Amino acid sequence: MQSGLEYTKLALSEDDGSCRDVNFTAPDPTRLLDMLEDLQSQFGEVYGHTWEGDEFSHVGPDGAYGYFQSTGDIELELREGRDLISNLQVYLFSEKDGSLFIELTFFPEALQGEYQAERLIALVARWKSILRAEKVFCRYENASWAVENGDTDDVFWVG
């Protein structure tokens, strides 16, 4: 598995039509509201829906958290980003064992400004800390989930 700053720069510069995903290993579900507050503070518009199709918008972190608590799954689309990422999709659902699955998805062209790889690494480290996750990894869309094996070049950052 390749990893590190140079490979991250390459992964973010490739215009291959696929998105990039950020996943967390063992995030603390009790920290989700803090994560939603951090995410939503970086964007001007928030839209969302449950997996059943119920749509909501402009609800703020508490409202999104409420939808998640009542349904166990939501997708958010965060637009008009004020910092590194202009558009971000957030997928949340509760696993059967009560653990939290969270995936953040963006396209490389949604990155803004200079030093994108360095800023992305710092940003995902902050998110990992907020969620008190064991590990965070960034990967190409549809990459192998077997990150622990270290046998795929589709994962470009592990922290």
C-alpha positions in Angstrom: 0.0 0.0 0.0 1.3 3.4 -0.9 0.7 6.2 1.6 2.1 9.5 2.6 2.1 13.1 1.5 3.3 12.6 -2.1 0.8 9.8 -2.8 -2.0 11.9 -1.3 -1.0 14.8 -3.6 -1.2 12.4 -6.6 -4.6 11.0 -5.5 -6.0 14.5 -5.1 -4.7 15.7 -8.4 -6.0 12.8 -10.6 -9.0 13.7 -12.7 -10.4 10.2 -13.1 -14.0 10.9 -12.5 -14.2 9.1 -9.2 -14.7 10.5 -5.8 -12.5 10.2 -2.7 -13.8 8.7 0.5 -12.8 9.3 4.1 -13.7 6.5 6.5 -13.2 6.1 10.3 -12.5 2.9 12.2 -14.5 2.7 15.5 -15.7 6.3 15.8 -17.4 7.1 19.1 -21.2 7.5 18.4 -21.5 9.9 21.4 -19.2 12.4 19.5 -21.4 12.5 16.4 -23.2 15.8 17.3 -19.7 17.4 17.8 -18.7 16.2 14.4 -21.9 17.5 12.7 -21.3 20.9 14.3 -17.7 21.0 13.0 -18.8 19.9 9.5 -21.7 22.3 9.2 -19.7 25.3 10.5 -17.6 24.9 7.3 -20.5 25.1 4.8 -23.2 27.6 3.8 -25.9 25.1 2.8 -27.0 21.8 4.2 -29.4 19.4 2.6 -30.2 15.9 3.7 -32.4 12.9 3.5 -33.0 9.6 5.2 -32.5 6.4 3.4 -36.3 6.1 3.3 -36.4 9.3 1.3 -37.6 11.9 3.8 -35.9 15.2 2.8 -34.8 18.0 5.1 -32.7 21.2 4.7 -31.4 24.1 6.8 -31.9 22.1 10.0 -28.5 22.7 11.6 -26.4 20.2 13.5 -29.1 19.5 16.1 -31.7 18.9 13.4 -29.5 16.5 11.4 -28.6 14.7 14.6 -32.3 14.4 15.5 -33.1 12.8 12.1 -30.2 10.4 12.5 -31.3 9.5 16.1 -34.9 8.8 14.9 -34.0 6.9 11.7 -30.5 5.5 12.2 -29.4 6.7 8.8 -29.0 9.9 6.9 -27.2 11.4 4.0 -26.1 15.0 4.1 -25.0 17.2 1.2 -22.9 20.1 2.4 -22.5 22.9 -0.2 -20.8 26.3 -0.4 -17.8 25.3 1.6 -15.9 28.1 3.2 -12.6 26.3 3.6 -10.8 23.4 1.8 -13.8 21.4 0.4 -16.6 23.2 -1.5 -19.0 20.2 -1.6 -19.1 17.2 0.7 -21.4 14.3 1.1 -21.8 12.7 4.5 -23.2 9.2 4.9 -24.2 8.1 8.4 -25.8 4.9 9.7 -26.0 2.8 12.8 -24.7 -0.7 12.5 -26.7 -3.5 14.0 -24.3 -3.7 16.9 -24.9 0.0 17.7 -21.6 1.2 16.2 -21.5 4.2 13.9 -20.6 4.1 10.2 -19.5 7.4 8.8 -18.2 8.1 5.3 -17.3 11.6 3.9 -17.2 11.8 0.1 -15.8 14.5 -2.1 -14.5 14.9 -5.7 -11.0 16.2 -6.1 -12.2 19.2 -8.0 -14.2 20.3 -4.9 -10.9 21.1 -3.2 -10.1 24.8 -2.9 -6.9 26.8 -2.4 -3.3 25.9 -2.0 -1.6 23.0 -0.1 -4.6 20.8 -0.6 -3.0 17.5 0.5 -1.4 19.0 3.6 -4.7 20.7 4.6 -6.7 17.5 3.9 -4.4 15.5 6.2 -4.8 18.1 8.9 -8.6 18.2 8.4 -9.1 14.4 8.6 -6.8 14.3 11.7 -9.1 16.9 13.3 -12.2 14.8 12.4 -10.5 11.7 13.8 -9.8 13.5 17.0 -13.4 14.8 17.3 -14.8 11.4 16.7 -12.2 9.7 18.9 -11.8 7.2 16.1 -9.1 4.5 16.2 -8.1 5.2 12.6 -9.0 7.3 9.6 -8.3 6.4 6.0 -8.7 8.1 2.7 -9.3 6.1 -0.4 -10.4 6.2 -4.0 -14.1 5.4 -4.6 -14.8 1.7 -4.6 -11.5 0.9 -3.1 -10.9 -2.3 -1.1 -12.2 -2.1 2.5 -9.3 -4.4 3.5 -7.1 -1.5 4.6 -5.7 -3.5 7.5 -4.0 -5.9 5.0 -2.1 -3.1 3.3 -2.5 -4.7 -0.1 -4.1 -2.0 -2.0 -2.9 1.2 -3.6 -6.5 2.6 -3.6 -6.0 3.8 0.0 -3.8 6.9 -0.1 -3.8 8.1 3.5 -4.0 6.3 6.8 -3.9 8.2 10.1 
